[in-house]
Amino acid sequence: MSNRMLPSAPPEAPKLNSRFWPWLARVLLRLSGWRLLGELPNEPKLILIGAPHSSYWDGYYGLLMKIGLGVDINIIIKREVLDGPLGIFLRPIGMIGINRSAALNVVGQMVKRFAEKDRMWLGITPEGTRKKVKHWKSGFLRIAHDANVPIQTLFIDYPTKTFTFGPVVRATGDHDADMTKIRALFSPYRGKHRNA
């Protein structure tokens, strides 16, 4: 396998302050056979959406990709995961826990975070769960629109063991039309247990 199994982090991307962890993540990825294809956009702020999300293994390989790139990508996950012992390891690498059952203004909180930072990449699984869903959650579109940041698509494909950076899209404010357009981009890809 090529030594350059991961694309280079662009200059504007927020960087991790470590050399060891990216090196270790790249070693583990090489051993697993997973690859990351495509190019990262040179953007200081963006939302990265990954799908189909059908297994806990997506999180494991996705975390290795994130760390291996050396890019500081904040990831929204269930707060319950951070409340347990895994929180000790996950908080320092950019995990943001949210309470999905409470009536909290998650969109407003994330828009505020974007406004307060010079550089921020935010990762979201738009399905919101590993189960098959008919409708994706539109929070990522509302955050992208209100914070005026682009959306980077990331396709997960288990048959080819690849994560692929797809096109960058912009939220127009017409959430239904945007969602239809974005979901169509993911249709050819297969997760561990299902398609998007």
Helices and strands as residue ranges (DSSP letters): H 20-32, E 35-37, E 45-51, H 56-69, E 73-78, H 79-83, H 87-90, G 91-93, E 95-98, H 106-116, E 120-124, H 139-147, E 151-157, E 162-169, H 175-186
